[in-house]
Amino acid sequence: MKSKGSGRIFGNLLSAVRPAGCSSSKAADRQAGQAIVEFALAVPLLLTLVFGIMEFGRLFFAYSSVVTATREAARVGSSVDNYQDCAGIQAAAVRVGGLAGVETSNVHISYDDGFGGNVRACPPGNLPLGSRVIVELRDVPFTPVVPLVNIPSMTLHSIARRTILIGLELR
């Protein structure tokens, strides 16, 4: 049941808030129009911010994956049993960096004598003590998904060097 006094109280409150000379429908229309304009002004800025955060997050993830794939491939290549296994080193890089778009054509493997000289291609053959495996990921593509944010397409690069453990006895 509706009491008679409650209608007068709410009606008096609404009339006190309403500007003089405005009917209730005009005030509601103005407020709705103002809300639509504010929404139309705020949403593009908010979406640009959200999509920018997402794209930079994707870029950071891709770069982190490329660097981690390079390190893992160098780690695999530096072990005694695997340093001549070029396909295994490439597979390690692709396994770790696959979500970032790393393919076997991006993985470049070489070897040096430990001082940056006498660079050899994979497979190296016999290596002197102190040689290093050099794994480089070149031209890994990154293309933004959302063209709304002005992030250009780019290629990611990473290089890792690690000493090969040849002829060491572990006690």
Secondary structure, DSSP 8 states (H G I E B T S, - for coil): ---HHHHHHHHHHHHHHS-TT--HHHHHHHHHHHHHHHHHHHHHHHHHHHHHHHHHHHHHHHHHHHHHHHHHHHHHHTSTTTTT-HHHHHHHHHHHHGGGT--GGGEEEEEE-SSS-S-EESS--S--TT-EEEEEEEEEEE--S-TTS----EEEEEEEEEE---S----
